[in-house]
Amino acid sequence: MTIATINPATGETLRRFEPHDGEAVEAALARAARAFESWSRRPIGERAAVVRRAGELLDAERRELGRLMTLEMGKLHSAAVEEAAKCAASCRHYAEHAEAYLAPEPVSVDGERSYIAFDPLGAVLAVMPWNFPFWQVIRFAAPALVAGNVGLLKHASNVPQCALAIEDLFHRAGAPEGVFQTLLVESDVVAGIIADHRIAAVTLTGSERAGRAVGSAAGEHLRPSVLELGGSDPFIVLGSAAIPDAVATGVRARIINNGQSCIAAKRFIVVDSVADAFTDGFVRRMSALRVGDPMVAGTELGPLASMRQLEELESQVSRSVDAGAKVLTGGRRLDGPGAWYAPTVLTDIPREAPAYGEELFGPVASLFRVPDAAAALTLANDSRFGLAASVWTSDDREAEWLARELAVGTVFVNGMVASDPRFPFGGVKASGYGRELSAYGLREFVNVKTVRMQRRPTATSTE
């Protein structure tokens, strides 16, 4: 795939980049190894100061950085500015809490002075996607760097300027040479980089296919890894739900990031008693969305990230309709240049249709009617994915039951699923393994070391 900035709103190629060759990759690995030796020995407070300064730069430059995100992958500029601000908040979080997260934990055993330490591992290779080009990177980099690791970023090939901007950001924040580097390389060299002995761990956010490839390479070379993969998140609406709120939030949850988010609501599972009211409101709101230039204030839905993404979504919808699904609104690409697809709602979806079991990355909602809460749970769990879920009910016992039984990594009750640096984030089943964010995410890439300081025997006199 060409490493280039192609504006998805117009199809115009704005800038091309030559991939780093083997010599450049070798030099980056050598710099990372040297940097780790000194960076890992710095006091936590010094490392945290660099991450804090990165957050300050993100805040100060959020409009410019947001414009770069919009040009490269088409997200609404307002959402891109919010993404930069969220990155800044995550940097602040880890700068403030790093010492507590990494403090040795004492263990009381028969009077021993024993403890558990959290030591950095080395160079962490991050293989990141285009859909949140700053957030996905910062949520790995901020905890990894404060823990004393160094980072190597292989970003998606359609967001090279974002990738280089993040490297520059950490450099200007005071990170020494080699602490955070961007590699402009194609996907076919990733396995070779993972195999290098200077790579200590790997993290990937992306598709199930990419996760299998990276996870396999990491396993072959015994590199710890974290995989955050796809999702087909259920949005469950039960009989006691506040329907106007569920409708309004459901639309936002489906079109966040132009529908291209792993944790976007994708399968709307509604019980019969409220299905007509929810469907009417939901379809009406989806049909009325303002589609247009993502740089213009007031636009609610922009383009997909690429023509390749558009063609894949178009194929999934077409095959679903051929299998028997019914289109309530949309169901087609929009005229003109760029990667535009109409807001779409599908219903009567048979099990063999792509819209039933695949992840649809775009503004397409799959709507299901079920008789009751038990059937909603069964359908929600009938997925190879298990990333997140949203439950709408005013019955606390019902909410607790569903939260316990849903096979996902995150459950939101009466709210839209979102990641937050204070909470661990990740999935189960084909949505991956491991956790990002919070103390749990930080400790994915440390050596959890046991230290037992046993008492020495008291010397006895031989006289």
N, C-alpha and C positions, 0 to 999 in steps of 0.2 A: 504494500500500500504506500502511495506517495505521502511523504511528510510535508504537509502544506496546510495553509489557512485558506479554506474555501467558505465564503459567506453563504450559509444555507438559505438565507432569505432571498438571495439573488442568483446563486450558483456561480458567482464570480470568484476566481482564484486570486487571492490577494498577495500571497507570498509563498514561496517554496523553499525547502531546506534540504541540503545534502545530509544524508545520514552519517553519523559518526562511524568511522571505519574501525577495524580491529585495533589499530595502533592507538586511536583516541580512547577506546574502551579500556584498553590495558593501562593507559596513563591515568584514567579516572579511578580504576580499581587500586592502583598503587597509591594515588593521593588519598583515597578513602582509608586504606590500611594505615598510612602514616598519621592521618588526622585522628584516627581512633585512639592511637597510643597516647596522645596528649589530651584530647577532648574528654576521654573517659576518666581521666585523672583530675580534671578540674572540679572544684567544689560545685555541688548542685546549684547553689545560688548563682554562680557565674553562668552556668548553662541556662538556668531559668531566665536570667536577665536578657540573654540573646533572644529567647523565644518571646519574652514580653515585648521586646523592641520590635520583633517581627509583627506582633499584633498591633502595635502602635502604627506601623507603616501601613498595614492592611486597612486600618480605620481611616487614616489620613488620605489614602489613595483609592478608596473603595469605588469611587465613581469611574476613575480611569480604568481600574482593573475590571470593573463590571462591564465597561464598554468592550474590553478585550474579549471577555467571555462571550458576550453577545455576538461579536463579529465572527468568532471561531465556531461556536456551536448553536447559536440562535436563541438562547434563553432570553426571556424578557429582561430588559436592562434593569428594571426595578428589582427583579428577583436576583439578578447578578450582583447588584449593590448589596442586597441583603445577604447573599452568600459570602461576600468579602467581610461583612460585619460579623457574621457568624464565625468565620475563621478567626477573626480578631478576638472574639469572646473565648474561643477554645484555647488560643495561645495564652490569654490571661488566666484561664482556669488552670492550665498546667504549670504556668509560672508561679501561681499562688499556692498550688497544692502539691507540687512535686516533692518537696521535702517530706511531707507527711506520707505520701504514697510510697516513697522509697525508704522510709525510716526502718531500720532493723526492728524486727518484731521479737521481743524477748519470749523465751519459752522456759517456764519454771519446771525443772526436773531435778529433784533431790538436791536442791541447793546449788546446782551448777549455774554458771553464768553462760547460758546458751541462748542462741538467737538465730533468726532467719534473716539473711541478707539478700538484697536484690541488686545484682551486678549487671552492667551492660554486656551485650553479646558481641557487638562489632558492627559490620556494615549490613544494613537492612535494605534489600532491594524491593522497591515498591512498583508494581505494575498497575497503573491506574487508568480509569475510563474517562471519557469525554463529558459525561452528563453533568457532573459537578466538578469542573476542572480545577478549582481551588480547594473546595471543601474536602473532597476525597483525599487530596494530598496532605492538607494541613492536619486532618484528623489522625493520620499516621505519623507525620513528621513532628508535630509538637510533643507528643509523649515520647517518641523514640529519641529525640534529641535531648530532652531534659533528663532522660534516663542514662545518657552517656553514649548512646549509639550514634552512628553516622548514617546518612541516608543517600541512596542512589535511586533516582526517579526515572522509570521508563514510562512516559505518559502516552496517551492515545495519539495516533499519528495525525489527527485532525485538530489538535490543540497545541501545536509546538510553541506558539508565542506565550501561551499561559504557562507552559512548562518552564521556559526560559525566564519568565517573569518571577516565578516562585524561587528559582535558584538565585536570581539577583536580589530578591527580597531578603533571603537569609544572609546573603553576603553583606548587604547594607545594614542588616541588623547586628552585624558583628561576628557572624559565624566564621571561624578560620577556614582557610583553603581546605577543601576536601570534606568538610563536615556535611554539606548538602550539595549534591551535583545532579544535573539533568543529563540523561543520555538520550540523544536523538537517534534511536535505533528502531529497526523493524522488529516485528514480533518473532521472526524466525531465529533471532540471535539470543532470545531470552534464556532458553534452556542452557546455552553455553555459558552465559553469565552466572546462572544459578550454580552451575557445576564448579565454578572457580572457588578455590579454597578460601578466598578472602571475603566471600559472601557468607554471612552468619545466619541470616534468616530472610524470609520472603513474605510479602503481603500483597494480596491482589484483590481489587474490587472489579467485577466485570461479569461476563456471561458464564453460564454453566460450562460451556465448551472451553473457554479460556481457563476457568478454574481447574478443570480436569487436567489440562496440559501443564499448568504451572504446579499444581499439587503433585502430579506425577513426577515432575523433574525435581521438586523439592524433596519428595520422599526418597527418590533414588539416591540423592546425595545427603540425606539425613539433615536437611535444613528445616528447622521449625517454620511453620507457615500459618497464616491466617487468610481465609478465603471468605469474602463477602460477595455472594453471587446473586442470581436473579430472584425475583419474587413474583407471585401472583396473589397479592394480598387480598383477603376477604374483607369486605365492609358489610357487617351483619346488622340488619335493622329488624328489631323485634317489636312486638305489638305495643309495648308501653313507651316506645321512643318518641321524642319530640320531632315529628316529621319535618317541619320547616327547617329546623337546625340540621337535621340529618341530610336533607336535600342540599342545602347550601354548602355544608362542609363536604359532602360527597362529591360535588362538582369540583370544588377546589382540590380535593384529594386525588381526583382522577387527572386533572390537567396540570398539576404542579410540574414545573420544568417542561412544559409542553407535552406532558404525559410520559416523559422519559425519566422516571425515577423508579429504582428498585422497590421503594416503599410506598409508591403511589397505590391508592386503592384501585384494584382492577376487576375484582369479582364482587358485584353487589348482590348480596343474598338477603332477600326481604321476605318476611312471613306474609301469608295471604291476607291477613286482616288489615294490613296497611299497604299492601303492594300497589293497589291502584293509585292511592294518594301519592306515594313515593315516586312511582313511575311517571305520573303526569307532571309532577313538579321537576323531577330530574331531567326528563327529556326536554321540557320547555326551557330550562336553564341552559342545558348543553346546546340546544339549537340557537340560543340567543347570544352565545359568546362572541365577543368582538375579536375577530381574527385579523392580524395585520402586522405591520412593521414592529419588531420587538423593541426598537429604540424609542418608540412613541409612547408617551404616557397615556394610560387608558386602554392600551391593548391588553387583552386577556389571554390570547393564545398566539404563539409565534410558530415558526416552521419547525419541522423535525431537523435533526442535526446534520443529515446528509441525504443524498439521493438514495444511497444504499439502504439507509434506515427506512425511507419512504417506501421503497420497493418491497422490502420485507414485510412491513405492516400491511401494505396493500394486498400482498399475497395471502397473508393470514386471514384478513377479513374476507377476501374473495372465496377462499377455500372453506371458511366457516359458513358463508351463505350457501355455497354449493352443497354443503352437508346438511342444510336445513335451517340455519339460524335466520332470524328475521331482523331486518334493519328498521329501527324506530326513528333514527335521524342520521344523516351523514352517509357514511359508507363509501366515500370516494375521495380521490385526490382533488385538490383545487387547481384551477387553471393558472397559467403564468409560470415564470421561471422560479426556481427554488423548490425546496422540499416541503410542500404544503399539503396537509391532510385535514379534511373536515372533522369537527367534533362528531363522534359517532356513538350510538348506543345500539347494542345487539341484545336480542332476547330469544327465547325458545331454542337455546343452544344445545345441540346433542353432544353426547360425551366424546364422540370421535372428532369433533370440530376443533381446530386450533384455538379458538376463543375459549374453549373449556379448560384445557390443560396447559397451554403454552403461555409464556409471558408476552403480552402485547405492549410494546414500547412505543407509545403514542397515545393520542387522545381518543381511545376506544374503550368504552365501558361494556363489560359483560354483565347482563342483568338476569338474575335467577329468582323465581318464586318458589317458596317452600311452605309446607303446612304449619310448621311449628319450630321452636327453638332447637329441639333435638335434631330435626332434619337439617337445620341451618348449620349446626355443628358438624354433622356428618359430611355435608357438602364442602364446608370450609376446609376440613382436614383431608378431603379427597383431592390431594394435590401433591406433586412430588416436591413442591417448594414449601418452605416454612420460615419465612422472614418475619412478617408482622401481620397484625390484624387490628381492625377497629370494630368495636361493639357498641351498639346504640340501644339503650334500655334505661328505664327509670327504676328497675327492680335490682337492688344491690345484690341479692342472693343469686339472681340470674347472671349478673355481671361477674361475680366471683366464680361461679361454676364454669362459665365460658372461659374466663381468663385461665383457670386451672386446666381445662381440657383441650384448649387450642394448641396444636403442635407447631408453635412459632416461637421466635426469640423475643418478640415484643408484642404486648397487647395494650392498646389505648381504649379506654371506655369513655364514650361520649366526646371524643376528640379525634383530630387528625393525627396519624402517625408521623412522628418527626424524631430525628436524632438529636441528642443533647450531650455535651461533654460530661455531664454529671452522672449519666446512666450508661451501662454497657450496651453495646449494639452489635447484633449479629444474628445469624439464623441457624436452622437445623435442616436436616434432609438435604435436598439439592440446592438449598440456599447457602450452603457453606458451613464452615466451622471456625471456632475461635471468636474472640470478641475484640471490638475496638471501643475506644472512649472509656472514661472513668478510670479508676485504679485497675480494673480488670484488663482493660485494653493496654494500659502502660506495662503491665506485668506479663503480657504475652511475649515480649522480647527482652526479657532479663533472665539471668541465671538465678533461680531461686535456690540459694545456697544455705545449707544447714551448717551451723558452727556450734560445736559442743565444747565448752570449756570445763572439763572435769577437774575436780579437786585432785591435787597431787597428794600422794600418801605422805603422812607426817613422818619425818625422819626419826628413827629411834636410835638411842645410844647403845653402843656395844660394850660400854664399860660396866 
